[in-house]
Amino acid sequence: MRRTKDEARHRFGLSERRGLYRAIYSRRDIRAQFRPDPVPAALLVRLLRAAHHAGSVGFMQPWNFVVVRDLDIRRAIHTAFLQERERAAGLYEEPQRSHFLSLKLEGILEAPLNLCVTCDPERGGPHVLGRSAVRETDLFSTCCAIQNLWLAARAEGIGVGWVSILQPSELKAILGIPGRIIPVAYLCLGFVRGFPHEPELQRTRWRTRLPLSDLVFAERWGESPGAEFAAAFNALERGMRP
């Protein structure tokens, strides 16, 4: 298909597109590969700026970022994680419980930098454009900021691990977060010894990535997108793994 001049002007160059897709496909949830080297302030600011340029409902920009380097604070967070991990383990039957407890699920002490990303549901006032029907769009917007940061970090060679096995009330108490503010993500950041070829939970056989073709419908829920889409899905899967 021949492209117009406008289409060519707006499209990224081939190397830029490859770089973007490489960041997406090679992004990993890092838990055990951190090096102790500090993250330079200038690099951290670049990552935070990328996060701050995420889309948000009504341009609400509901996020804040609590940068945590202090070892005593990280130890308190780690203790809260261990307590919550024990509670979470009780949700599983054996042998899955033992499998769960064997997994490395955080790098709170190993990573030189932790980051708590929060959401202020009151930012923008009582009536935020686009939020009247779905109030949770403030949380969705914050997650967009987190993904921006994660992809920028991957491009910079910085590993990121999201620690979700934490009680929000514990995080708020330890970090002095005000009552109305919602902790959305507790992240571990740092330079790494390497990025795994496949997701850790897939490598350890906890879960595997679902086929994209099973997740896409056409026009209505449950309707197959057809043979043309199936062929395109298959070609993409063959060319881009994992």
C-alpha positions as CSV (number, residue, x, y, z in Angstrom):
1,M,0.0,0.0,0.0
2,R,1.4,3.4,-1.0
3,R,1.6,5.9,1.9
4,T,0.8,9.6,1.7
5,K,3.4,12.2,2.7
6,D,1.5,12.8,6.0
7,E,1.5,9.1,6.9
8,A,5.2,8.9,6.2
9,R,5.9,12.1,8.3
10,H,3.9,10.8,11.3
11,R,5.3,7.3,11.3
12,F,8.4,6.5,13.3
13,G,11.5,5.4,11.5
14,L,12.2,1.7,11.3
15,S,14.9,1.7,14.0
16,E,12.6,3.7,16.3
17,R,9.8,1.3,15.8
18,R,12.0,-1.6,16.5
19,G,13.3,0.0,19.6
20,L,9.8,0.6,20.9
21,Y,8.6,-2.9,20.2
22,R,11.9,-4.3,21.7
23,A,11.1,-2.4,25.0
24,I,7.6,-3.8,25.0
25,Y,8.5,-7.4,24.3
26,S,11.6,-7.6,26.5
27,R,10.1,-5.8,29.5
28,R,10.2,-8.1,32.5
29,D,9.1,-8.1,36.1
30,I,12.5,-8.2,37.8
31,R,13.0,-9.7,41.3
32,A,16.4,-11.4,41.5
33,Q,18.8,-9.7,39.0
34,F,19.5,-6.4,40.7
35,R,23.0,-4.9,41.0
36,P,23.7,-2.6,43.9
37,D,24.9,0.3,41.7
38,P,22.8,3.4,42.5
39,V,20.5,4.8,39.9
40,P,21.7,8.3,39.0
41,A,19.3,11.2,39.7
42,A,19.3,12.3,36.1
43,L,18.2,8.9,34.9
44,L,15.5,8.6,37.6
45,V,14.1,12.0,36.6
46,R,14.0,10.8,32.9
47,L,11.9,7.8,34.0
48,L,9.6,9.9,36.2
49,R,9.2,12.4,33.3
50,A,8.2,9.5,31.0
51,A,5.6,8.4,33.6
52,H,4.3,11.9,34.0
53,H,3.6,12.1,30.3
54,A,1.1,9.2,30.4
55,G,-2.4,9.8,29.3
56,S,-5.0,10.5,32.1
57,V,-8.7,10.9,32.3
58,G,-9.6,14.6,32.0
59,F,-5.9,15.4,32.1
60,M,-6.3,14.6,35.8
61,Q,-2.7,13.5,36.3
62,P,-3.6,11.8,39.6
63,W,-0.2,10.3,40.3
64,N,2.5,11.0,42.9
65,F,5.9,9.2,43.3
66,V,7.5,8.4,46.6
67,V,11.2,7.7,46.1
68,V,12.5,5.3,48.8
69,R,16.2,4.7,49.2
70,D,16.4,4.5,53.0
71,L,17.4,1.0,54.1
72,D,15.3,1.1,57.4
73,I,12.2,2.1,55.5
74,R,12.8,-0.7,52.9
75,R,13.3,-3.2,55.8
76,A,9.9,-2.2,57.2
77,I,8.3,-2.7,53.8
78,H,10.1,-6.0,53.4
79,T,8.7,-7.2,56.8
80,A,5.2,-6.2,55.7
81,F,5.8,-8.2,52.5
82,L,6.8,-11.3,54.4
83,Q,3.8,-11.1,56.6
84,E,1.4,-10.7,53.6
85,R,3.2,-13.5,51.7
86,E,2.4,-15.9,54.5
87,R,-1.2,-14.9,54.4
88,A,-1.3,-15.3,50.6
89,A,0.3,-18.7,50.8
90,G,-2.7,-19.9,52.8
91,L,-4.9,-19.4,49.8
92,Y,-3.3,-22.3,48.0
93,E,-3.4,-26.0,48.4
94,E,-0.3,-28.2,48.2
95,P,1.8,-28.6,46.0
96,Q,0.9,-25.1,44.7
97,R,1.5,-23.6,48.1
98,S,5.1,-24.8,48.2
99,H,5.5,-23.6,44.6
100,F,4.3,-20.2,45.6
101,L,6.6,-19.9,48.6
102,S,9.6,-21.0,46.4
103,L,9.1,-18.0,44.1
104,K,11.2,-14.9,44.3
105,L,8.5,-12.2,44.3
106,E,10.3,-9.0,45.3
107,G,13.7,-7.2,45.3
108,I,12.9,-4.7,48.0
109,L,16.3,-4.9,49.7
110,E,18.4,-6.0,46.7
111,A,17.3,-3.1,44.5
112,P,19.0,0.2,45.3
113,L,15.8,2.2,44.7
114,N,12.1,1.6,45.6
115,L,9.3,3.7,44.3
116,C,5.7,3.9,45.5
117,V,3.3,5.2,42.9
118,T,0.0,6.6,44.3
119,C,-3.3,8.0,43.0
120,D,-5.1,11.0,44.3
121,P,-8.8,10.5,43.6
122,E,-9.6,14.1,44.4
123,R,-7.2,15.7,42.0
124,G,-9.0,17.8,39.5
125,G,-12.0,18.4,41.8
126,P,-15.3,16.7,42.2
127,H,-16.2,16.5,38.5
128,V,-13.3,15.3,36.3
129,L,-14.1,15.3,32.5
130,G,-14.6,11.7,31.4
131,R,-14.9,10.2,34.9
132,S,-18.6,10.5,35.6
133,A,-19.5,7.0,34.3
134,V,-16.4,5.0,35.4
135,R,-14.9,6.4,38.6
136,E,-11.9,4.1,38.6
137,T,-10.4,5.8,35.6
138,D,-8.1,7.7,38.0
139,L,-6.6,4.3,38.9
140,F,-6.4,3.3,35.3
141,S,-4.6,6.5,34.5
142,T,-2.1,5.9,37.2
143,C,-1.4,2.4,35.7
144,C,-0.7,4.1,32.4
145,A,2.0,6.2,34.1
146,I,3.5,3.0,35.6
147,Q,3.7,1.3,32.2
148,N,5.3,4.4,30.7
149,L,8.0,4.3,33.4
150,W,8.5,0.6,33.0
151,L,9.1,0.8,29.3
152,A,11.4,3.8,29.6
153,A,13.3,1.9,32.3
154,R,13.7,-1.1,30.0
155,A,15.1,1.2,27.3
156,E,17.6,2.6,29.8
157,G,18.7,-0.9,31.0
158,I,16.9,-0.5,34.4
159,G,15.0,-3.4,35.8
160,V,11.6,-2.9,37.5
161,G,9.7,-5.3,39.8
162,W,6.2,-4.6,40.9
163,V,5.6,-5.9,44.5
164,S,1.8,-6.4,44.8
165,I,1.9,-8.7,47.9
166,L,1.6,-5.7,50.3
167,Q,-1.4,-4.4,52.3
168,P,-2.1,-0.8,51.2
169,S,-2.7,0.2,54.8
170,E,0.8,-1.0,55.8
171,L,2.3,1.0,52.9
172,K,0.4,4.1,54.0
173,A,1.5,3.7,57.6
174,I,5.2,3.2,56.8
175,L,5.4,5.9,54.1
176,G,3.2,8.5,55.8
177,I,0.7,8.5,52.9
178,P,-2.4,10.6,53.6
179,G,-5.8,9.0,54.1
180,R,-7.4,9.9,50.7
181,I,-4.3,8.8,48.7
182,I,-4.3,5.3,47.2
183,P,-1.1,3.4,46.9
184,V,-1.2,1.7,43.4
185,A,2.2,0.2,42.9
186,Y,5.3,-0.5,45.0
187,L,8.2,-0.8,42.5
188,C,11.8,-2.0,42.9
189,L,14.2,-0.4,40.4
190,G,17.9,-0.8,39.6
191,F,20.5,-1.9,37.1
192,V,20.4,-5.6,36.5
193,R,22.8,-8.5,35.6
194,G,20.5,-9.4,32.8
195,F,16.9,-9.5,31.5
196,P,15.4,-13.0,31.3
197,H,14.4,-14.2,27.9
198,E,10.9,-15.1,29.2
199,P,8.7,-14.0,32.1
200,E,9.8,-15.5,35.4
201,L,6.4,-17.0,36.2
202,Q,6.5,-18.7,32.8
203,R,10.0,-20.0,33.3
204,T,9.0,-21.4,36.7
205,R,5.8,-22.9,35.2
206,W,3.4,-20.9,37.3
207,R,1.6,-19.5,34.2
208,T,2.2,-19.3,30.5
209,R,1.3,-16.5,28.1
210,L,-2.1,-17.0,26.5
211,P,-2.4,-17.0,22.7
212,L,-3.4,-13.6,21.4
213,S,-5.8,-15.2,19.0
214,D,-7.9,-16.5,21.9
215,L,-8.4,-13.1,23.3
216,V,-9.6,-11.0,20.3
217,F,-13.2,-10.9,19.1
218,A,-14.8,-9.2,16.1
219,E,-17.8,-6.9,16.5
220,R,-19.4,-8.8,19.5
221,W,-18.1,-10.8,22.4
222,G,-17.2,-14.3,21.5
223,E,-17.3,-13.8,17.7
224,S,-14.2,-15.1,15.8
225,P,-12.2,-12.4,14.0
226,G,-12.0,-14.7,11.0
227,A,-9.3,-16.4,8.9
228,E,-7.5,-13.3,7.9
229,F,-6.8,-12.3,11.5
230,A,-5.9,-15.9,12.4
231,A,-3.3,-16.0,9.7
232,A,-1.9,-12.6,10.8
233,F,-1.8,-13.8,14.5
234,N,0.0,-17.0,13.5
235,A,2.6,-15.1,11.4
236,L,3.2,-12.6,14.3
237,E,3.6,-15.4,16.8
238,R,6.2,-17.2,14.6
239,G,8.2,-14.0,14.1
240,M,8.1,-12.6,17.7
241,R,8.7,-14.8,20.7
242,P,8.1,-15.0,23.6
